[in-house]
Amino acid sequence: MLTWPSKMRGEAFLAAAGFAAALLIISFEPASAGLFSWMKGPQGNQGGGGDSGNSGGPGWFGGPGNGNGGGLFGGGQRGPQQPGSQAFHGDELPPDEGDAATRAWIVNPALGSPTLSTRNIEPTKAAIERYKAIVAQGGWPTVPAAAMRPGSQGPQIVTLHRRLEVSGDLVGQSIPDEYDAAVVAAVKKFQARHNLPPTGIIDTRATIDAMNIPAAVRLAQLQANLKRLQTLAPPAAAAGRYVVVNIPSAQAEAVENGQVVQRHATVVGKPERPTPELSSKIQEINFNPYWYVPKSIIYKDLVPKAREFAKRNQDMLAAYHMEAFDAAGNPLDPRQIDWFGNDVYNYQFRQLPWDQNSLGFVKINFPNKDSVYMHDTPLKSLFERSVRFESSGCVRTDNIETLVAWILRDTGGWDMQHILAVKQSGEQIDVKLVKQVPVYFTYISAWATPDGLVQFRPDIYNQDGAPETASAY
């Protein structure tokens, strides 16, 4: 008899984080009205990867067919994107993620300075006063929705000049109606402080959307986030060595002695399943973990998919490397399961460690009331996207091996070579930290740094209380 691990019951609540990527691949909507508009379907409903129960999508285990299609284990590929009904014409701003260099910039972010730093508090106060003055003077102009690049001329470039001057991005001499070198530098500066690929040209909607957030909205963001910084930065600074996931940035930082020593692209919760804010301590690293399927997924996705397989006399559990247990924790023979009866809803299921396990090869574990954690993922391509709000609350982390090695530094015996060997072997090992590492999940969408740069991120969960949403970017 196998006793169902009780500690995993709580974790099942948001373990579906690893499955969200599957829906993203097969139900992705192209951007038609801003970088984040793809998250809304044709009628304004949330699309792009949700529960199959009411979205009409294919579900966690893929749509009907032979079981080898575009579901979690089908390895589906995102098809070419087509402009949406509101897409630009003429000088079109494409909604894609750009070239290989752009994707490389996304997955290899510069270290920068810590988000949770007491040194950011006074600069943020100064930024608030500056933005109050900008608002009092009427804000900045709306930049036309058109592609602009070096050599472009015309009235839209005059408007672009003024927009960049008001926000302090354009300094020095520049011809007002020409897209010259000074404008290129200014656009790069603007893009970088909004966490957009600093190309220096306006060739996607993201830059335009960010420029056209009203100054009053940006002011409200700064005011809301100052309070968060004042509350969270002092304890983080006192910790000395900690991990922070800044949800609006969709990035994780490893901070030591006031310096960012690692920065990782992450995938965080979508708006309808947000990643919670929390403060905890990393206690354990789980290598090659099981994935325990939540009840909601059993009802909405696992059982319907199993019934499709059963109609073809196929074993879904074997196809997806899963095991089933009865309510008492006894293992079940898949051949004896009646998938069309009601007893299946009382069974428990787990996915075995393998290269397509939803949690990848490692999980970073820490106590919290929401049972979320950081983990690996088999779908690495998600990290190459600018928009990475696609999990069910847990945080998928790029290049997680290096972060795990840093976390385990004081535990001993866990250098990168050992970690990669365990990854390759598939051996299940739970490692207790000798010295626990503080971890913070924060929601900082606007702040300033000591060098005077004012940073903005999308208010994706609409937490800033702005007069109109800053979630567009």
N, C-alpha and C positions, 0 to 999 in steps of 0.2 A: 504493500500500500504506500502511495506517495502522498505526503502531506503538502498541500498547496502552500507555498511560502506566503505567510501572512503579511510580511513586510511589503510584498509587491502589490497587495490589494489597493493600497492608496495610490501607488504609482500608476496604476492602470487608468486613473481618472484623466490624465492628460498624456498618456503614452501615445496617443494618436498623432502626436507631433510629427513623428517620422513618416506618417502616411500622407500628409497633406501634399507633399511633392508629387505624388502620383497623379492626383487630380489636376495639379497645376499643368502637368505635361499634356493631359488629354483634353482639358477644357479651358485652355488659356484664351482670353479675349484680347485682341489687339487694342492698344491705347488709341482712343479717338477723341478724348477731351482732356488731355493732361496725363502726366506720368502715372497717376494712380487711378485713372478712370477705368482701366481694364478690370478693376475689382467690382464694377457694377455691370450687371447684365443689361440687355436691351430694355427691360422695364424698370431698371434701377435696382434690381435685386442683387444681392451679393453673389458674384460668380467666381470664376477663376480658382475653384478648389474648395468646396465645402462638403457638408454631409450629403450623401446621395438621396436621403429621405425626402427632401423637398426641393432640391435644386434641379432634378431631372438629369443630373450628371451620371457618369458611369460608376461612381462609388469607389471605395478604397481598393477593391479587388478587380477593378476594370469592368468594362461593359460586357454584354452578352457576346458569346462567341466560343472560341476553343480554349479560352483560358490563357492564350499566349499573346493577347493583344496589348493595348496600351495601359493596363493597370499597373499596380505597384511592381509586380514581378515581370511585366511584359517588356520593360525597357523601352517604352515608347519614346519617340522623338517629337519635339515640337515642330510643327509644320511652318512653312513660310507665313509671315503675317501679312494681312491685307489691310489697307487703310479703312478705318471705321467710317460711319456715316457722317461724322463731323470732322473728318480729317482734312488737312489743308489741301488745296489744289494749287497748281502753279509752282511756286517756290515751296514745295511741300517739306514739312518737318516730319521725318519718319519716326515711328514709335519704337524702333528696334534698339538693341543694346550697343550698336556701333561695331567697330572693327576689333581685331585681336588685341591691339594696343590698349583700347579702352577697357576691354574685359580684363586684361592683365593689371591695369590700374585699380580696378575694383577689387580683385582678389589679393593684391599686394599693396594694401594701404600704407601710406607713410605713418611712422610712429606718432608724430605730433606730440601734443601735450595732454596730460590727463584731463578728462572731462570733470571728474570729481576732485577739484583742487581748490583749496582755500585761496590760492592766488588768482582764481577766476572771479572771485566775488566783487572786489573793487572795480575791475574792468567792466563787469556786467552792470554795476551801478552807473558807471560813466556812460556806457552805451545807452542805458535807459534815458539819461538826460539828453544825450545827443538825438535819440529818436523822438523824444518829446518835441525838440526843436524842429525836426523834420516834419512831424505831423502838424505842428502849429503853422508852418509855412506852406501847407497844402500837400505835403507828401511828394511822391514822384509820379511822372507820367506813365501811362500804360503803353508798353512797347508793342508794336504791331506783330501779329502772329505770322511771321515770314522768315524764311531762311536768310541769314546774313553771314557774310564771310569777308575776308580781306579783299579789297577792291570794290566792294559794294558801295553804292552811293544813293542818295535820295533822301526824302524827308524822314523815312523810317530810321535812317542812321542818325539824323539830328535828334530824334526822340531817344534813341539808344544812348547817344552821348549824354544827354541830360539825365537820363535814368542813372547812368553809372557815376556821373558827377555828384548827384544828390547823395548817393549811398557811400561816397568816398572811394569808390573803386577806380575811377578815372582821375588821374592826376597828371600834371605836366601839360605840354602843348600837344594839341591834336586839331586837325581840320574838322570843323563841326559836322560836315556832311560826307565824310569819308571814313571808311573802315580801315584805319591805318594801324601801324604797329602799336601805338598807344592804346587803341581800342582792343586789339588782340590781348595785350597784357591785362587790361582792365577786365575783360570777359573771363580770362583765366583766373584772375583773383576772385571774381564773383563766384565762378563755378566751384572753385576749391573750397570756399568758406560755406558753400551749400552742399558740400560732399558730392558734387557732380564731377564727372571726368573733365579735367581742365584742358579742353581742346583749343580754347581761344576763338572758337567759331560757334555760331548759333545754328545747329543743324538737327536738333531734336526739340521736342516740345518741352522737355524738362526745364531747360534754361529759361525759356519764355514764361513758363508757369511760375517759376521761382521769382522772376523779376516782377511779375504782375500781382504778387501778394501785396496788398496795400500796406503802407507804412504803419498805419494804426494797428493792423493785425500783428505786425512784427513787434511793435511796442508792447502790445498785450502779452505776446509770447515771452519777451524778455522779463517783464514784471512777474509773470507766473513762475518762470524758471529761476529767478533770483531767490525766491523763497525755498525752492527745492535745493539749490546750491547751499544756501545758508544752513539748511538742516542736515544735509547728507555729506557735504565736503569735509567738515571737521572730523567726524569719526573715521572716515576713509583715510584721511591724512594721518591720523593717529595710528592706524593699522600698519602703516609702513609698507606692507606687502599684501596686495589684494588683487582680485579680479573684478572687473565691472563690465556688465553688459548694458550699454546704453541703447534702449529699445528704439527710439526714433532714428538713431544712426544705423541700426542693424549691424553693430560692431561690438566686439569684445576687446577689452584692454587688460593686459597684465602689467600692473604698476608696482614699482619698487623704488623706495626712497624718492618719491615725487617724480619719477620718470617713467614714461611708457616704454617697457622693454619688449613687448609684443602687442600687435594689433591684428585682430582676426575679423574677416567678414563672417557674419552670422545670418541665419534665417530665424526670424522671430514671429510671434503670433499675428495672425491676420486680425482685422478689426473686430470680427464677430467672435474670435477666440483669442483675446489679447494675452500677451505675456504679462504676468503680474509683476508689480514692483515688490522687491523683497530685500532683506538683509539677512545673511546666514553665514555659515562657515562650511567650507568644503571638508568633508570627513572621509570620503571614500572614493576610490576610482574602481569602476567595474569594467574589466576587460572581457570582450566577447559575451555580452549579456544576453539573457533571454528577453523577448518582448511579450508582455502579457496583454492580451487583447481586452480592451474595455467592453463593458456590456453594450454600450451604444453601438459600437462597431459590429459586435456579434449580431445584434438585431438587424441593423440596417444594411450590412455589407457581407459579413462572413457567411451567414446562413443562406442568403439568396445566391451567393456565388457557389456555395457547396451544393445547393440543389441543382444548379446548372451542370456541375460536374457529375452529380449522381445520375442525372438523366442520360448521360453519355457513358455511364458505368466507369467513371474515372474517380481517382482519389485526390480531392482538393488538398487535403492535409499534406500529402506527400509532395504535391506540386509546389506548395508554398512553404515546405519545411516546417510544418506545425505539428503540435501534439494536442490531444484533447483529454480532459479529465472530467469525471462526474462531480456532482456537488460535494462528495465526500473526499475528493482529491485522488480517486483511483484512476489510473490510466485506462483509456478506452481503446479498443481495437477499432480502427476506422471502418472496417467491414461490418461492424455490428451497430454502427450509428444509423438511426433512422432520421435522416435529414428533413423529412417531411412531417415529423411529429413535433409536439411542443416541448418534449424533454430537452431538445438541443439548446433551448434558450437558458437552461439551467446548467449547461456545461461550461467549463472554463478552457481557454485555449492559450497556447503560448507559441511563439515563433522561436525556433532554434537559432543559435549563432551560425551565421554563414555570411557570404559576401554580400547578400542582398537583405540582410536583417535590417529592419527599419531603424534601429539605433546605431547601425554601423558596428564598429569593433570596440567602441569604448563609450562609457557614460561617466560624467562627472557628477557625483551625488552629494547632496547637502539637504538637511532637514528644512522643510517649509510646508505651510498649510495647504498649498496648492499642488503639491507633489510634482513640481516641475524640476527639470534638470537640464544640463548641457550634454550634448552627445554628438557623435559622428553621424554620417549619413552616406548611403551608397550613391546618392544623386548629387555628385559634385558640381554639375553644371549650374545648379541653382545659385551657387556663390558668384557666378559671373554676371548676375543681373543686378541692375541698379535697384530694382524693387524686390525686397526680400522680406515681405510681411506675409508669410505663407504657412506658418506652423500652427499647431493647435495649442500653443502656449510654451512648449519646451523650446530650447535654443540649440539649433544645429550649428556647429562651429567648424569653420574651414581650418585646415592644417592643425587639427586638434592634437596631433601627436606632439607638436612642439609645446603647446600649452600644457598638456599632461606632464611632459618632462619637467617643465618649470614648476608645476604644482608639487610634483613628487621629489623635488630636489633635496629636501631635508629628510625624506623618508629613507633614502639610501638604497642603492642597488637598482635604481630605475632610470638609467640613462636612455638616450634615444635608441641605442642599439638593442637594449633589452625590450623596450616598448615595441619596436618594429618586429622583433622576433616573436613576441607574443601575438601580435597582429597576424603574422604569417602562419603561426601554428594553430590559431583558433582556440587555444587553451583558455578556459574560463578561470579567471583569477580576480579576487576582490582584494584590493589593497587599502588598508587603513592608513591614513596619514599620521605620521608621527607628530607633525605640527600642522594643525588645521589652518587653512587659508581663508580669510574673509572673502565673501562674494556679495556683490550688490547688483541687483537688476534695477536700473534707474530709468526715469523718463525725463531726460534733459533735451529739449528741442531748441533751445536758444541760450547762448552764453557768449561771453567775450573772454579773450585770453590776454595775458599781460602784454603781448605785442600789439594790442589794439584791434585785432581782427574780431569781428562779430560773426559768430557761427550760427547757422540756422539748419534745422532738420525738419522733416514733415511732422506735423502734429497729427500723426496717423490715427490716434485714438480720440482726437478732439478733447484733450485734457487741459488745454491752455486757457479756455474761457475767452477766446478771442471773439470780437464782434462778428466775424465770419470765419469760416474754417481756413486753417493754414495747412490742411492735409494735402492740398494739390501739390505743393512742395514747399 
